[in-house]
Amino acid sequence: MNKHTPGPWKFYKGKLRPKFSQVMIIEIRDKTGKSIVKWTGFDGVNLPKKEIEANAHLMAAAPELLEACQLALITIESAPRTNMFTRTKLTIAIAKAKGE
């Protein structure tokens, strides 16, 4: 199985060429600012812009969601009650996935 680009990933929205264009882009970038999904990844998608942005937020949260789910599984398997650290990680990851 291939490994994904290490997180955290960031949602980015901005002008394609600020000086020359009003075209807005949506990207997902890695922790160094390198594009993971370039604007062409969303170009031509026949969805409302708000839905495209919501999808991009969810994709950007993927590494943290994976980590939070793994922690939750370990916690659930090893203890009868959820600890605060895992609950906090899950809360943060879910908020990020919702673009909050």
C-alpha positions as CSV (number, residue, x, y, z in Angstrom):
1,M,0.0,0.0,0.0
2,N,1.3,3.5,-0.9
3,K,1.7,6.1,1.8
4,H,-0.1,9.4,1.6
5,T,1.6,12.8,1.7
6,P,2.3,13.5,5.3
7,G,-0.1,16.0,7.0
8,P,-1.1,18.4,8.1
9,W,-2.8,19.5,4.9
10,K,-4.2,22.9,4.4
11,F,-7.2,24.3,2.5
12,Y,-6.2,27.2,0.3
13,K,-8.5,29.5,-1.7
14,G,-7.1,32.5,-3.6
15,K,-6.7,34.2,-6.9
16,L,-4.9,32.3,-9.6
17,R,-2.8,35.2,-10.6
18,P,-3.7,38.1,-8.2
19,K,-2.2,40.8,-10.4
20,F,-3.7,39.6,-13.7
21,S,-6.8,37.5,-13.0
22,Q,-10.0,37.4,-11.0
23,V,-10.1,33.6,-11.3
24,M,-10.3,32.0,-7.9
25,I,-8.6,28.7,-7.2
26,I,-9.0,26.0,-4.6
27,E,-6.1,23.9,-3.6
28,I,-5.1,21.5,-0.9
29,R,-1.5,22.0,0.2
30,D,0.9,20.0,2.4
31,K,2.7,21.4,5.4
32,T,5.4,23.0,3.2
33,G,2.8,24.8,1.0
34,K,3.2,22.4,-2.0
35,S,0.0,21.6,-3.8
36,I,-1.5,18.2,-3.3
37,V,-4.6,18.8,-5.4
38,K,-4.0,21.7,-7.8
39,W,-6.8,23.9,-9.0
40,T,-7.3,21.8,-12.1
41,G,-8.3,19.0,-9.8
42,F,-11.6,20.9,-9.2
43,D,-11.8,22.6,-12.7
44,G,-14.9,21.6,-14.6
45,V,-16.5,19.9,-11.6
46,N,-20.2,20.4,-12.0
47,L,-21.0,21.2,-8.4
48,P,-21.9,24.3,-6.5
49,K,-18.8,26.3,-5.3
50,K,-19.8,25.8,-1.7
51,E,-19.9,22.1,-2.1
52,I,-16.5,22.1,-3.9
53,E,-15.1,24.1,-0.9
54,A,-16.7,21.7,1.6
55,N,-15.2,18.7,-0.3
56,A,-11.7,20.4,-0.2
57,H,-12.0,21.0,3.5
58,L,-12.8,17.4,4.1
59,M,-9.9,16.2,1.9
60,A,-7.5,18.6,3.7
61,A,-8.5,17.1,7.0
62,A,-7.8,13.5,5.8
63,P,-4.5,12.9,7.6
64,E,-5.8,14.2,10.9
65,L,-9.1,12.3,10.6
66,L,-7.0,9.1,9.9
67,E,-4.9,9.7,13.0
68,A,-7.9,10.6,15.2
69,C,-9.7,7.4,14.1
70,Q,-6.6,5.3,14.8
71,L,-6.3,6.8,18.2
72,A,-10.0,6.3,18.9
73,L,-9.7,2.6,17.9
74,I,-6.7,2.1,20.2
75,T,-8.5,3.8,23.0
76,I,-11.8,1.9,22.6
77,E,-9.9,-1.4,22.4
78,S,-7.7,-0.7,25.4
79,A,-10.0,1.1,27.9
80,P,-13.7,1.0,28.7
81,R,-14.0,4.8,28.7
82,T,-12.7,7.4,26.2
83,N,-9.9,9.6,27.4
84,M,-9.9,13.4,27.0
85,F,-6.9,13.4,24.6
86,T,-8.7,11.2,22.1
87,R,-11.9,13.1,22.5
88,T,-10.1,16.4,21.8
89,K,-8.3,15.0,18.7
90,L,-11.6,13.8,17.3
91,T,-13.3,17.1,18.0
92,I,-10.5,19.1,16.2
93,A,-10.4,16.7,13.2
94,I,-14.1,16.8,12.7
95,A,-14.2,20.6,13.0
96,K,-11.5,20.9,10.4
97,A,-13.3,18.5,8.1
98,K,-16.3,20.7,8.3
99,G,-14.2,23.8,7.4
100,E,-14.8,25.4,10.9
